[in-house]
Amino acid sequence: MMFSKEELHIMSFSDAPKLEEPSGYEAEECCIICGNKLENLKIGFNEKEQLYKYECANCDAVFVMPKNSARDERVLLKGKERNWPEHLLKALKFPFDAEIIESNDREFFDPEYDGPSLYDTVKVLEVFYSMKYGVDALIRKGRRTYQQTLCFMEAFDTDTDNYEELENYKRWREKYWLSDFIVALTGAMNEVQEQGE
């Protein structure tokens, strides 16, 4: 972006015009920090520079993006990127009941798999970082514990903070998350290509 943070801080923004509906399938727009729904953000617009300013009451983040921008064109004026595993460990109240809403690879490719599957209710015991999936959870079904990708689950009680925190994470992950596993794999492939030249 061609403006500094200082210039963006003093720039004036008026109420934003109604945002155009996305064409085709796109992940739902949300706060770039906490995943709060777009309709919950205060949105301003600078018509001269064609810039949107988003203010999130949930996490107090403020960020500016050009109209029709790419992800890397945003400028964060207030707030900081969230460490999701750390945040969720503090924000979620453990243990809690959740329903598995998406199948995992093991169900299809391992004929011996006897763990939780689609639509099972499980107890979420804790969450932790996963290089491949972002955040995984330690879950219990019956007397056994398993590892499950957190975004494949939904908190059972929709009236709790756990439900809202989990939905915010899933919304943010769908829109902004880039797998550390994919980044590492891509970096390794680029190194091999460069060494071969």
N, CA, C and O of each residue as an XYZ file, in Angstrom:
788
protein
N       0.857     -1.181      0.000
C       0.000      0.000      0.000
C       0.894      1.232      0.000
O       1.963      1.226      0.610
N       0.466      2.269     -0.670
C       1.320      3.450     -0.825
C       1.198      4.460      0.309
O       1.806      5.528      0.239
N       0.430      4.152      1.350
C       0.280      5.059      2.487
C       0.948      4.460      3.718
O       0.905      3.250      3.937
N       1.560      5.321      4.512
C       2.158      4.860      5.768
C       1.058      4.729      6.823
O      -0.059      5.212      6.636
N       1.392      4.073      7.928
C       0.437      3.950      9.032
C       0.041      5.324      9.557
O      -1.122      5.549      9.891
N       1.001      6.242      9.632
C       0.721      7.589     10.133
C      -0.279      8.304      9.224
O      -1.199      8.964      9.708
N      -0.101      8.173      7.918
C      -1.030      8.805      6.969
C      -2.422      8.193      7.087
O      -3.423      8.906      7.022
N      -2.485      6.882      7.259
C      -3.777      6.205      7.374
C      -4.483      6.568      8.673
O      -5.710      6.655      8.707
N      -3.710      6.782      9.753
C      -4.301      7.170     11.039
C      -5.041      8.504     10.945
O      -6.097      8.664     11.557
N      -4.505      9.463     10.189
C      -5.133     10.792     10.131
C      -6.112     10.940      8.972
O      -6.810     11.949      8.880
N      -6.170      9.947      8.089
C      -7.081      9.997      6.940
C      -8.528      9.913      7.429
O      -8.817      9.208      8.395
N      -9.434     10.629      6.765
C     -10.846     10.588      7.171
C     -11.594      9.528      6.367
O     -11.362      9.325      5.175
N     -12.500      8.867      7.079
C     -13.324      7.813      6.486
C     -14.776      8.095      6.852
O     -15.092      8.352      8.014
N     -15.650      8.045      5.865
C     -17.084      8.216      6.136
C     -17.734      6.842      6.165
O     -17.093      5.832      5.876
N     -19.032      6.816      6.522
C     -19.721      5.532      6.539
C     -19.597      4.872      5.173
O     -19.745      5.513      4.133
N     -19.323      3.581      5.206
C     -19.080      2.851      3.958
C     -20.370      2.596      3.209
O     -21.411      2.357      3.820
N     -20.304      2.645      1.868
C     -21.470      2.224      1.090
C     -21.658      0.722      1.280
O     -20.740      0.029      1.717
N     -22.839      0.224      0.954
C     -23.096     -1.209      1.091
C     -22.089     -1.967      0.243
O     -21.899     -1.681     -0.939
N     -21.443     -2.948      0.881
C     -20.439     -3.737      0.175
C     -21.113     -4.615     -0.868
O     -22.207     -5.135     -0.652
N     -20.440     -4.771     -2.000
C     -20.972     -5.614     -3.066
C     -20.957     -7.066     -2.616
O     -20.066     -7.502     -1.888
N     -21.979     -7.810     -3.073
C     -22.026     -9.230     -2.742
C     -20.940     -9.958     -3.518
O     -20.747     -9.688     -4.703
N     -20.232    -10.870     -2.878
C     -19.199    -11.618     -3.601
C     -19.826    -12.508     -4.663
O     -20.929    -13.026     -4.484
N     -19.117    -12.680     -5.767
C     -19.622    -13.549     -6.824
C     -19.027    -14.942     -6.640
O     -17.844    -15.088     -6.331
N     -19.849    -15.950     -6.830
C     -19.366    -17.316     -6.672
C     -19.084    -17.635     -5.211
O     -19.481    -16.884     -4.320
N     -18.394    -18.755     -4.964
C     -18.078    -19.128     -3.589
C     -16.825    -18.414     -3.120
O     -15.778    -18.496     -3.763
N     -16.928    -17.729     -2.027
C     -15.781    -17.132     -1.359
C     -16.010    -17.298      0.131
O     -17.150    -17.320      0.594
N     -14.933    -17.413      0.872
C     -15.073    -17.508      2.323
C     -15.691    -16.216      2.836
O     -15.462    -15.139      2.284
N     -16.462    -16.335      3.881
C     -17.140    -15.179      4.458
C     -16.125    -14.140      4.932
O     -15.134    -14.485      5.575
N     -16.374    -12.875      4.617
C     -15.509    -11.793      5.082
C     -15.632    -11.683      6.597
O     -16.696    -11.917      7.172
N     -14.517    -11.322      7.228
C     -14.498    -11.238      8.681
C     -13.317    -10.396      9.131
O     -12.504     -9.968      8.312
N     -13.222    -10.161     10.423
C     -12.088     -9.452     10.998
C     -10.819    -10.258     10.744
O     -10.805    -11.475     10.932
N      -9.757     -9.586     10.317
C      -8.503    -10.285     10.002
C      -7.776    -10.769     11.254
O      -6.843    -11.564     11.151
N      -8.182    -10.308     12.421
C      -7.536    -10.715     13.667
C      -8.336    -11.795     14.388
O      -7.792    -12.849     14.718
N      -9.614    -11.545     14.634
C     -10.381    -12.460     15.492
C     -11.457    -13.253     14.769
O     -12.079    -14.123     15.378
N     -11.699    -12.982     13.488
C     -12.706    -13.734     12.755
C     -14.139    -13.307     12.996
O     -15.065    -13.973     12.532
N     -14.348    -12.191     13.724
C     -15.708    -11.704     13.968
C     -16.394    -11.411     12.635
O     -15.746    -10.975     11.684
N     -17.685    -11.647     12.567
C     -18.439    -11.464     11.323
C     -18.338    -10.035     10.804
O     -18.260     -9.083     11.580
N     -18.340     -9.902      9.488
C     -18.237     -8.607      8.823
C     -19.324     -7.645      9.290
O     -19.062     -6.458      9.486
N     -20.537     -8.149      9.469
C     -21.628     -7.251      9.876
C     -21.444     -6.703     11.285
O     -22.128     -5.753     11.665
N     -20.541     -7.277     12.066
C     -20.255     -6.779     13.413
C     -19.135     -5.746     13.438
O     -18.808     -5.220     14.501
N     -18.546     -5.449     12.289
C     -17.451     -4.482     12.219
C     -17.983     -3.119     11.820
O     -18.939     -3.018     11.052
N     -17.361     -2.069     12.344
C     -17.663     -0.713     11.906
C     -16.800     -0.473     10.662
O     -15.579     -0.622     10.707
N     -17.441     -0.105      9.564
C     -16.716      0.018      8.299
C     -16.816      1.450      7.787
O     -17.903      2.008      7.639
N     -15.650      2.023      7.522
C     -15.576      3.355      6.937
C     -14.995      3.266      5.535
O     -14.383      2.263      5.169
N     -15.195      4.336      4.744
C     -14.701      4.325      3.367
C     -14.154      5.695      3.008
O     -14.786      6.712      3.292
N     -12.985      5.726      2.385
C     -12.407      6.946      1.856
C     -12.539      6.848      0.346
O     -11.803      6.108     -0.308
N     -13.495      7.611     -0.208
C     -13.814      7.496     -1.637
C     -12.653      7.950     -2.522
O     -12.381      7.327     -3.548
N     -11.974      9.017     -2.140
C     -10.877      9.536     -2.960
C      -9.783      8.491     -3.164
O      -9.294      8.307     -4.279
N      -9.403      7.810     -2.085
C      -8.312      6.826     -2.157
C      -8.812      5.399     -2.352
O      -8.017      4.474     -2.521
N     -10.150      5.220     -2.328
C     -10.763      3.893     -2.475
C     -10.246      2.904     -1.422
O      -9.813      1.794     -1.731
N     -10.312      3.362     -0.156
C      -9.840      2.557      0.963
C     -10.974      2.279      1.948
O     -11.785      3.159      2.240
N     -11.022      1.050      2.457
C     -11.950      0.684      3.511
C     -11.191      0.620      4.833
O     -10.045      0.174      4.891
N     -11.857      1.077      5.893
C     -11.300      0.994      7.241
C     -12.266      0.157      8.077
O     -13.461      0.448      8.139
N     -11.741     -0.877      8.713
C     -12.543     -1.787      9.520
C     -12.138     -1.654     10.983
O     -10.952     -1.659     11.313
N     -13.138     -1.534     11.855
C     -12.899     -1.464     13.292
C     -13.706     -2.570     13.964
O     -14.927     -2.638     13.822
N     -13.016     -3.424     14.687
C     -13.659     -4.578     15.320
C     -13.857     -4.316     16.815
O     -12.891     -4.094     17.546
N     -15.094     -4.344     17.255
C     -15.388     -4.148     18.677
C     -15.026     -5.385     19.498
O     -14.819     -5.283     20.707
N     -14.948     -6.543     18.860
C     -14.634     -7.786     19.566
C     -13.187     -7.825     20.045
O     -12.925     -8.190     21.191
N     -12.234     -7.447     19.167
C     -10.812     -7.530     19.536
C     -10.112     -6.174     19.497
O      -8.912     -6.096     19.761
N     -10.839     -5.108     19.172
C     -10.322     -3.737     19.087
C      -9.325     -3.516     17.950
O      -8.603     -2.519     17.951
N      -9.277     -4.420     16.993
C      -8.373     -4.243     15.846
C      -8.920     -3.171     14.910
O     -10.132     -3.003     14.777
N      -8.005     -2.449     14.266
C      -8.356     -1.480     13.223
C      -7.416     -1.773     12.057
O      -6.197     -1.821     12.222
N      -8.005     -1.969     10.873
C      -7.178     -2.229      9.701
C      -7.772     -1.557      8.477
O      -8.975     -1.305      8.407
N      -6.906     -1.271      7.514
C      -7.300     -0.578      6.286
C      -6.918     -1.456      5.100
O      -5.842     -2.052      5.062
N      -7.828     -1.515      4.136
C      -7.580     -2.288      2.917
C      -8.102     -1.512      1.718
O      -9.149     -0.872      1.806
N      -7.383     -1.559      0.594
C      -7.918     -0.945     -0.622
C      -9.143     -1.715     -1.112
O      -9.284     -2.908     -0.844
N     -10.011     -1.036     -1.818
C     -11.161     -1.701     -2.430
C     -10.621     -2.747     -3.403
O      -9.651     -2.486     -4.115
N     -11.228     -3.908     -3.438
C     -10.798     -5.014     -4.311
C      -9.332     -5.385     -4.079
O      -8.578     -5.587     -5.031
N      -8.940     -5.471     -2.817
C      -7.535     -5.717     -2.498
C      -7.246     -7.198     -2.329
O      -8.146     -8.017     -2.140
N      -5.977     -7.507     -2.403
C      -5.487     -8.839     -2.064
C      -5.204     -8.874     -0.569
O      -5.118     -7.831      0.079
N      -5.062    -10.063     -0.033
C      -4.851    -10.229      1.414
C      -3.647     -9.445      1.922
O      -3.711     -8.842      2.993
N      -2.561     -9.447      1.174
C      -1.332     -8.821      1.657
C      -1.309     -7.301      1.529
O      -0.304     -6.671      1.856
N      -2.396     -6.708      1.062
C      -2.457     -5.248      0.940
C      -3.082     -4.581      2.158
O      -3.231     -3.359      2.172
N      -3.438     -5.321      3.147
C      -4.052     -4.737      4.337
C      -2.974     -4.133      5.236
O      -1.832     -4.594      5.261
N      -3.362     -3.097      5.968
C      -2.445     -2.484      6.935
C      -3.143     -2.492      8.289
O      -4.241     -1.956      8.439
N      -2.502     -3.096      9.253
C      -3.046     -3.183     10.601
C      -2.625     -1.939     11.368
O      -1.437     -1.720     11.604
N      -3.610     -1.117     11.759
C      -3.327      0.121     12.488
C      -3.360     -0.084     14.000
O      -2.659      0.606     14.739
N      -4.172     -1.029     14.455
C      -4.296     -1.284     15.886
C      -4.551     -2.776     16.070
O      -5.326     -3.386     15.333
N      -3.882     -3.350     17.067
C      -4.027     -4.778     17.328
C      -2.808     -5.527     16.826
O      -1.907     -4.938     16.230
N      -2.784     -6.829     17.070
C      -1.677     -7.640     16.573
C      -2.210     -9.009     16.177
O      -3.245     -9.465     16.663
N      -1.470     -9.647     15.280
C      -1.876    -10.971     14.803
C      -2.075    -11.892     15.998
O      -1.349    -11.807     16.988
N      -3.042    -12.751     15.898
C      -3.413    -13.618     17.008
C      -2.682    -14.962     16.924
O      -2.597    -15.569     15.857
N      -2.158    -15.414     18.061
C      -1.629    -16.771     18.186
C      -2.833    -17.626     18.577
O      -3.196    -17.694     19.752
N      -3.448    -18.275     17.592
C      -4.716    -18.944     17.838
C      -4.660    -20.060     18.876
O      -5.539    -20.111     19.736
N      -3.671    -20.960     18.841
C      -3.668    -21.998     19.884
C      -3.607    -21.399     21.292
O      -4.327    -21.831     22.192
N      -2.746    -20.407     21.470
C      -2.607    -19.751     22.776
C      -3.905    -19.032     23.157
O      -4.366    -19.140     24.294
N      -4.489    -18.305     22.213
C      -5.731    -17.577     22.487
C      -6.858    -18.539     22.874
O      -7.566    -18.311     23.854
N      -7.017    -19.607     22.102
C      -8.115    -20.543     22.363
C      -7.931    -21.286     23.685
O      -8.908    -21.598     24.364
N      -6.685    -21.567     24.047
C      -6.446    -22.210     25.345
C      -6.945    -21.333     26.485
O      -7.460    -21.833     27.485
N      -6.789    -20.013     26.326
C      -7.242    -19.079     27.370
C      -8.738    -18.785     27.277
O      -9.408    -18.656     28.301
N      -9.267    -18.679     26.050
C     -10.645    -18.222     25.850
C     -11.692    -19.325     26.030
O     -12.796    -19.057     26.504
N     -11.357    -20.548     25.659
C     -12.331    -21.637     25.750
C     -12.387    -22.191     27.166
O     -11.381    -22.204     27.876
N     -13.545    -22.639     27.565
C     -13.747    -23.239     28.885
C     -13.761    -24.761     28.682
O     -14.699    -25.307     28.101
N     -12.723    -25.432     29.160
C     -12.565    -26.876     28.983
C     -13.030    -27.615     30.224
O     -12.962    -27.066     31.324
N     -13.499    -28.837     30.077
C     -13.858    -29.498     28.826
C     -15.221    -29.008     28.345
O     -16.011    -28.468     29.120
N     -15.483    -29.209     27.048
C     -16.808    -28.881     26.521
C     -17.187    -29.906     25.467
O     -16.336    -30.545     24.848
N     -18.509    -30.042     25.284
C     -19.027    -30.994     24.304
C     -19.045    -30.353     22.923
O     -19.376    -29.177     22.772
N     -18.683    -31.145     21.920
C     -18.691    -30.677     20.537
C     -19.169    -31.803     19.639
O     -19.092    -32.981     19.990
N     -19.659    -31.417     18.485
C     -20.079    -32.384     17.480
C     -19.097    -32.328     16.320
O     -18.701    -31.242     15.897
N     -18.703    -33.472     15.806
C     -17.825    -33.525     14.635
C     -18.694    -33.261     13.414
O     -19.653    -33.987     13.153
N     -18.347    -32.207     12.664
C     -19.170    -31.794     11.527
C     -18.481    -32.007     10.178
O     -19.055    -31.720      9.128
N     -17.235    -32.516     10.217
C     -16.513    -32.788      8.978
C     -15.670    -34.033      9.188
O     -15.052    -34.206     10.239
N     -15.647    -34.896      8.186
C     -14.882    -36.141      8.277
C     -13.398    -35.878      8.153
O     -12.975    -34.920      7.506
N     -12.604    -36.744      8.785
C     -11.157    -36.648      8.627
C     -10.668    -37.764      7.708
O     -11.400    -38.714      7.433
N      -9.438    -37.646      7.237
C      -8.866    -38.601      6.287
C      -8.833    -40.024      6.829
O      -9.013    -40.984      6.079
N      -8.604    -40.158      8.122
C      -8.475    -41.504      8.694
C      -9.742    -42.323      8.505
O      -9.668    -43.536      8.313
N     -10.904    -41.681      8.556
C     -12.158    -42.410      8.394
C     -12.235    -43.103      7.034
O     -12.816    -44.182      6.917
N     -11.652    -42.486      6.014
C     -11.755    -43.021      4.659
C     -10.608    -43.952      4.287
O     -10.814    -44.921      3.556
N      -9.404    -43.673      4.777
C      -8.224    -44.378      4.298
C      -7.666    -45.434      5.253
O      -6.751    -46.172      4.886
N      -8.195    -45.517      6.450
C      -7.708    -46.499      7.418
C      -8.866    -47.422      7.799
O      -9.737    -47.043      8.582
N      -8.871    -48.641      7.239
C      -9.986    -49.553      7.527
C     -10.059    -49.979      8.994
O     -11.098    -50.463      9.445
N      -8.967    -49.803      9.741
C      -8.930    -50.181     11.154
C      -9.364    -49.039     12.081
O      -9.469    -49.230     13.293
N      -9.616    -47.853     11.514
C      -9.942    -46.684     12.339
C     -11.253    -46.918     13.082
O     -12.280    -47.232     12.481
N     -11.192    -46.757     14.399
C     -12.397    -46.945     15.211
C     -12.685    -45.725     16.081
O     -13.404    -45.813     17.076
N     -12.116    -44.590     15.692
C     -12.278    -43.367     16.472
C     -13.535    -42.603     16.115
O     -14.393    -43.105     15.388
N     -13.642    -41.391     16.626
C     -14.808    -40.554     16.373
C     -14.995    -40.289     14.880
O     -14.024    -40.164     14.133
N     -16.224    -40.207     14.470
C     -16.524    -39.943     13.064
C     -17.624    -38.895     12.949
O     -18.125    -38.385     13.952
N     -17.980    -38.591     11.737
C     -18.949    -37.545     11.429
C     -20.206    -37.678     12.289
O     -20.785    -38.759     12.403
N     -20.619    -36.557     12.894
C     -21.817    -36.398     13.729
C     -21.701    -37.003     15.130
O     -22.677    -37.009     15.881
N     -20.527    -37.509     15.487
C     -20.331    -37.977     16.855
C     -20.215    -36.779     17.792
O     -19.697    -35.728     17.415
N     -20.707    -36.954     19.021
C     -20.504    -35.956     20.061
C     -19.303    -36.391     20.884
O     -19.214    -37.534     21.332
N     -18.374    -35.448     21.076
C     -17.139    -35.737     21.807
C     -16.927    -34.662     22.863
O     -17.588    -33.624     22.849
N     -16.003    -34.920     23.775
C     -15.634    -33.931     24.777
C     -14.267    -33.372     24.388
O     -13.306    -34.125     24.225
N     -14.182    -32.046     24.238
C     -12.919    -31.390     23.889
C     -12.189    -31.085     25.188
O     -12.706    -30.382     26.056
N     -10.958    -31.634     25.311
C     -10.198    -31.515     26.551
C      -9.181    -30.376     26.527
O      -8.956    -29.720     27.544
N      -8.561    -30.140     25.356
C      -7.595    -29.048     25.203
C      -7.315    -28.852     23.723
O      -7.708    -29.671     22.891
N      -6.633    -27.760     23.402
C      -6.236    -27.484     22.016
C      -4.737    -27.224     21.977
O      -4.131    -26.844     22.979
N      -4.147    -27.437     20.800
C      -2.706    -27.242     20.646
C      -2.388    -26.952     19.180
O      -3.197    -27.212     18.288
N      -1.197    -26.410     18.953
C      -0.739    -26.048     17.614
C      -0.523    -27.287     16.749
O      -0.025    -28.310     17.221
N      -0.902    -27.181     15.483
C      -0.656    -28.229     14.502
C      -0.077    -27.578     13.254
O      -0.702    -26.696     12.665
N       1.111    -28.008     12.851
C       1.751    -27.428     11.669
C       0.892    -27.636     10.420
O       0.850    -26.778      9.539
N       0.220    -28.765     10.353
C      -0.557    -29.102      9.161
C      -1.954    -28.474      9.153
O      -2.436    -28.050      8.103
N      -2.608    -28.412     10.328
C      -4.004    -27.971     10.366
C      -4.255    -26.684     11.143
O      -5.395    -26.222     11.191
N      -3.246    -26.097     11.745
C      -3.431    -24.862     12.505
C      -3.643    -25.120     13.975
O      -2.746    -24.884     14.785
N      -4.820    -25.605     14.332
C      -5.127    -25.941     15.720
C      -5.823    -27.298     15.741
O      -6.825    -27.508     15.057
N      -5.283    -28.203     16.527
C      -5.902    -29.509     16.751
C      -6.417    -29.554     18.182
O      -6.065    -28.718     19.015
N      -7.257    -30.549     18.447
C      -7.820    -30.704     19.782
C      -7.591    -32.124     20.285
O      -7.585    -33.083     19.514
N      -7.406    -32.232     21.580
C      -7.409    -33.524     22.240
C      -8.858    -33.741     22.655
O      -9.426    -32.945     23.403
N      -9.450    -34.825     22.161
C     -10.868    -35.082     22.442
C     -11.026    -36.452     23.086
O     -10.156    -37.317     22.987
N     -12.160    -36.618     23.746
C     -12.475    -37.906     24.344
C     -13.825    -38.372     23.817
O     -14.805    -37.629     23.778
N     -13.827    -39.636     23.413
C     -15.080    -40.307     23.056
C     -15.096    -41.601     23.853
O     -14.251    -42.476     23.664
N     -16.052    -41.704     24.729
C     -16.068    -42.849     25.630
C     -14.906    -42.741     26.599
O     -14.743    -41.717     27.263
N     -14.099    -43.786     26.687
C     -12.950    -43.790     27.606
C     -11.640    -43.503     26.891
O     -10.594    -43.433     27.537
N     -11.669    -43.336     25.583
C     -10.431    -43.152     24.822
C     -10.272    -41.697     24.384
O     -11.251    -40.974     24.202
N      -9.009    -41.289     24.220
C      -8.728    -39.942     23.724
C      -8.173    -40.041     22.310
O      -7.550    -41.033     21.933
N      -8.416    -38.984     21.536
C      -8.007    -38.917     20.142
C      -7.560    -37.489     19.845
O      -7.778    -36.571     20.636
N      -6.937    -37.331     18.698
C      -6.583    -36.006     18.192
C      -7.511    -35.715     17.020
O      -7.731    -36.575     16.167
N      -8.056    -34.497     16.979
C      -8.978    -34.110     15.909
C      -8.699    -32.660     15.513
O      -8.355    -31.840     16.363
N      -8.843    -32.349     14.248
C      -8.691    -30.977     13.765
C      -9.826    -30.135     14.347
O     -10.997    -30.486     14.202
N      -9.484    -29.029     15.001
C     -10.486    -28.231     15.714
C     -11.573    -27.689     14.793
O     -12.745    -27.664     15.168
N     -11.197    -27.257     13.594
C     -12.211    -26.651     12.715
C     -13.189    -27.688     12.163
O     -14.148    -27.311     11.490
N     -12.982    -28.973     12.424
C     -13.908    -30.023     12.009
C     -15.003    -30.245     13.044
O     -15.810    -31.165     12.918
N     -15.025    -29.382     14.088
C     -15.992    -29.555     15.165
C     -16.796    -28.276     15.405
O     -16.397    -27.181     15.007
N     -17.923    -28.449     16.060
C     -18.773    -27.323     16.444
C     -19.170    -27.523     17.900
O     -19.594    -28.611     18.292
N     -19.030    -26.461     18.704
C     -19.430    -26.558     20.111
C     -20.913    -26.898     20.177
O     -21.729    -26.301     19.475
N     -21.245    -27.846     21.012
C     -22.608    -28.374     21.084
C     -23.612    -27.332     21.566
O     -24.713    -27.232     21.026
N     -23.238    -26.565     22.568
C     -24.134    -25.555     23.140
C     -23.918    -24.228     22.413
O     -22.899    -23.565     22.608
N     -24.874    -23.850     21.582
C     -24.730    -22.653     20.740
C     -24.861    -21.344     21.513
O     -24.596    -20.277     20.959
N     -25.260    -21.404     22.766
C     -25.428    -20.183     23.565
C     -24.224    -19.877     24.447
O     -24.340    -19.091     25.388
N     -23.084    -20.473     24.169
C     -21.904    -20.272     25.009
C     -20.836    -19.455     24.284
O     -20.845    -19.326     23.060
N     -19.919    -18.912     25.078
C     -18.760    -18.224     24.496
C     -17.900    -19.198     23.704
O     -17.286    -18.820     22.707
N     -17.855    -20.452     24.145
C     -17.082    -21.466     23.404
C     -17.555    -21.571     21.961
O     -16.747    -21.646     21.036
N     -18.863    -21.575     21.780
C     -19.421    -21.669     20.430
C     -18.957    -20.475     19.587
O     -18.495    -20.654     18.460
N     -19.076    -19.276     20.124
C     -18.709    -18.066     19.393
C     -17.212    -18.031     19.092
O     -16.819    -17.698     17.974
N     -16.374    -18.368     20.064
C     -14.919    -18.380     19.848
C     -14.534    -19.381     18.762
O     -13.703    -19.089     17.902
N     -15.138    -20.549     18.808
C     -14.831    -21.583     17.821
C     -15.290    -21.169     16.424
O     -14.580    -21.392     15.443
N     -16.468    -20.571     16.335
C     -16.963    -20.110     15.026
C     -16.090    -18.978     14.477
O     -15.813    -18.939     13.279
N     -15.655    -18.060     15.343
C     -14.752    -16.995     14.901
C     -13.446    -17.588     14.355
O     -12.950    -17.165     13.311
N     -12.898    -18.575     15.079
C     -11.658    -19.213     14.615
C     -11.867    -19.880     13.253
O     -11.043    -19.724     12.352
N     -12.951    -20.611     13.104
C     -13.200    -21.316     11.838
C     -13.381    -20.329     10.688
O     -12.902    -20.566      9.579
N     -14.076    -19.218     10.960
C     -14.284    -18.187      9.930
C     -12.945    -17.568      9.529
O     -12.666    -17.405      8.342
N     -12.108    -17.219     10.531
C     -10.790    -16.640     10.261
C      -9.915    -17.632      9.498
O      -9.243    -17.263      8.535
N      -9.926    -18.892      9.932
C      -9.097    -19.919      9.298
C      -9.470    -20.099      7.838
O      -8.596    -20.210      6.977
N     -10.763    -20.128      7.559
C     -11.247    -20.301      6.178
C     -10.780    -19.166      5.272
O     -10.472    -19.382      4.100
N     -10.733    -17.963      5.823
C     -10.415    -16.784      5.006
C      -8.926    -16.450      4.970
O      -8.414    -16.078      3.914
N      -8.218    -16.573      6.090
C      -6.865    -16.013      6.176
C      -5.738    -16.989      6.491
O      -4.572    -16.646      6.294
N      -6.039    -18.177      6.965
C      -4.992    -19.076      7.427
C      -4.191    -19.659      6.277
O      -4.751    -20.045      5.250
N      -2.884    -19.720      6.454
C      -2.003    -20.374      5.497
C      -1.201    -21.413      6.269
O      -0.472    -21.074      7.201
N      -1.334    -22.655      5.887
C      -0.713    -23.765      6.591
C       0.804    -23.635      6.665
O       1.464    -23.423      5.647
N       1.353    -23.760      7.864
C       2.810    -23.782      8.031
C       3.404    -24.977      7.288
O       4.527    -24.907      6.790
N       2.649    -26.071      7.216
C       3.085    -27.274      6.520
C       3.254    -26.997      5.026
O       4.255    -27.389      4.428
N       2.272    -26.321      4.426
C       2.336    -25.982      2.997
C       3.468    -24.993      2.741
O       4.196    -25.127      1.758
N       3.621    -24.010      3.612
C       4.694    -23.026      3.465
C       6.057    -23.725      3.521
O       6.934    -23.446      2.703
N       6.232    -24.632      4.486
C       7.500    -25.355      4.615
C       7.744    -26.248      3.399
O       8.865    -26.315      2.896
N       6.715    -26.924      2.932
C       6.831    -27.797      1.772
C       7.184    -27.002      0.516
O       8.047    -27.413     -0.260
N       6.521    -25.874      0.319
C       6.793    -25.009     -0.829
C       8.218    -24.470     -0.767
O       8.914    -24.432     -1.782
N       8.655    -24.051      0.427
C      10.018    -23.556      0.599
C      11.052    -24.621      0.272
O      12.058    -24.337     -0.377
N      10.805    -25.851      0.722
C      11.732    -26.948      0.450
C      11.787    -27.252     -1.047
O      12.865    -27.506     -1.586
N      10.646    -27.228     -1.718
C      10.615    -27.484     -3.168
C      11.348    -26.388     -3.926
O      12.052    -26.670     -4.896
N      11.192    -25.150     -3.496
C      11.912    -24.036     -4.141
C      13.413    -24.175     -3.967
O      14.173    -23.904     -4.896
N      13.856    -24.602     -2.764
C      15.293    -24.805     -2.518
C      15.862    -25.889     -3.430
O      16.951    -25.732     -3.982
N      15.128    -26.980     -3.586
C      15.574    -28.076     -4.451
C      15.694    -27.589     -5.896
O      16.660    -27.916     -6.586
N      14.710    -26.806     -6.353
C      14.748    -26.275     -7.713
C      15.951    -25.361     -7.915
O      16.633    -25.436     -8.937
N      16.210    -24.493     -6.928
C      17.336    -23.555     -7.028
C      18.685    -24.285     -7.030
O      19.617    -23.866     -7.716
N      18.785    -25.370     -6.265
C      20.034    -26.133     -6.221
C      20.257    -26.893     -7.521
O      21.397    -27.138     -7.914
N      19.164    -27.265     -8.190
C      19.274    -27.997     -9.444
C      19.644    -27.131    -10.637
O      20.041    -27.657    -11.677
N      19.524    -25.829    -10.513
C      19.810    -24.922    -11.633
C      21.280    -24.639    -11.782
O      21.678    -23.894    -12.678
